Amino acid sequence: MAVRSEVSNAVQDYAKAIWSLAQRGDEPVSTSALAERLEVSPASASAMVKRLESMGLVEREPYHGVQVTRAGERVALEVLRHHRLLELYLAEALGMSWDRVHEEAEVLEHAISPALSELIAAKLGNPTHDPHGDPIPTADGEIDEAPTRALAQLEPGSRGVFVRVSDSDPDMLRYLAERGIAPGDRFEVLEREPFEGPLTVVFGDREHVLGGALTRAMRTVSR
């Protein structure tokens, strides 16, 4: 799975963003959602989508949105593999905190070659998940997107394992780190306040009151 040399950094970023946004639902990705994700104007997003379409990386559905083709998915997943391997390398080999690795990996993901990416993977023992619990695509372009539920969806009495969290909000990651909460931790939901209020959740032997934005970002599995 090698990204073609003529694929620019911007094209890679768009392919990755479209693929990532599509994982939130079954519908094609809207230009407005893509523009918001990449912090560009809708006009800029629309122009770049047309470029990706001409390259055979996306398909557009008028008045509905855009989705990656198989070729576009290969581009997205290779960049995502570089990104998530870099996050793990920065965290494990260099000791960088998990709230900082995303921003650094965003820059470095375009600079490393597939060969270097595979050396990093081998050095780390061919890992399957990054520091935030996100699955790392394989070198063959496969990814194990196992079903999860947001912590916010769970009712009192629910038990499970916290498996992944969005890496887009460093403050949120620092908040979890300061409380010793990380992917792989088991939990039990004790209480839920009404009207989308916070949850009281036990991790280990400590109770934590977690707000709605945080519990929506935390993904879990029942075990």
Secondary structure, DSSP 8 states (H G I E B T S, - for coil): ----TT--HHHHHHHHHHHHHHTT-SS-B-HHHHHHHHT--HHHHHHHHHHHHHTTSEEEETTTEEEE-HHHHHHHHHHHHHHHHHHHHHHHTS---TTTHHHHHHHHTTTS-HHHHHHHHHHTTS-SB-TTS-B---TTS-------EEGGG--TT-EEEEEEE-SS-HHHHHHHHHTT--TT-EEEEEEE-TTT--EEEEETTEEEEE-HHHHHHEEEE--
